[in-house]
Amino acid sequence: MPPKLTPSADDITIGGAELAGEAMAAGLVDECHLFLGPIVVGGGKRALPDGVRVQLELLDEHRFKSGVVHLRYGVRI
């Protein structure tokens, strides 16, 4: 039997395509922060593994002078 998960009193950050995708698939993520830069580059690792689908709700956005946009999403349950 898997261990019972309890909410954390503190925030934690998960980075990296594989680990973050696994955490999302397991339902452990309540917010997702994306930083988008004004450059398009092909290739690289995928952000999520196959079969992971998460409904998001935009909570906040911030535009920087550099053209970078920070998007903060809440995960819908």
N, C-alpha and C positions, 0 to 999 in steps of 0.2 A: 504494500500500500504506500503511495507517495506521501511525503510529509505534508502536513496542513500548512498552507501559506497564510501569513498574517500581514496586514498592512504595516508599512514602515512609518515611523514618526518623522523620518528624514527623507529627503529626496536623494535619489541616486541617478547617475547618468550612465547610459549604455551607449557605446559607440561601436562602429564597425558593422559592415553589412550583414555578416552571418549571425553574430550574437544579438544584434538589435532585432533582426527578423525572427529569430527563435523566441525572444522575449515577447514580441508582439503576437506570435502564433500561440504562445502559452497564456495570453491574456494578462501579462504582467505589466503592461504599459498603460498609463493613464493620460500621458501627454506626449506629443511629438513636436519637436522643434526643427524647422527646416531653414537653412540659410541658402538663398538662391543668389548666385552671382551672375553678372551680365555677360557671361561667356558660355558658349555651347561647345562641348567637346564630346566626341563619340568614343565608345569603348568603356572599359572599366567594369567593376563588379556591379551586379544588380543590387538594388536597395533591399529587396525582400525575396525570400525563397518562393518557389512555386506554391500555389495554393493558399497563400496568406492574403486575407482580405479583411480590412479594418475600415469601419466607417468613422470619419473624422468630422469635427465641428470646429470651424475657425474661431479662435478665442481672441487673438490679437495679431497685429501686424506692425512692423516698423521698417521704414525705408531709410537707408543710410545715404549720405552724399555720394558715396562711391558707386551707388547703383545696386548694392547688395540689399536684399529684402529678407527680413526675419519673419517667418510665419510660425505662430504657436497654435497648435491644434489640440483639442481634447478628444480622447477616444470615446466614441459612443458605445454604450453597453447594450 
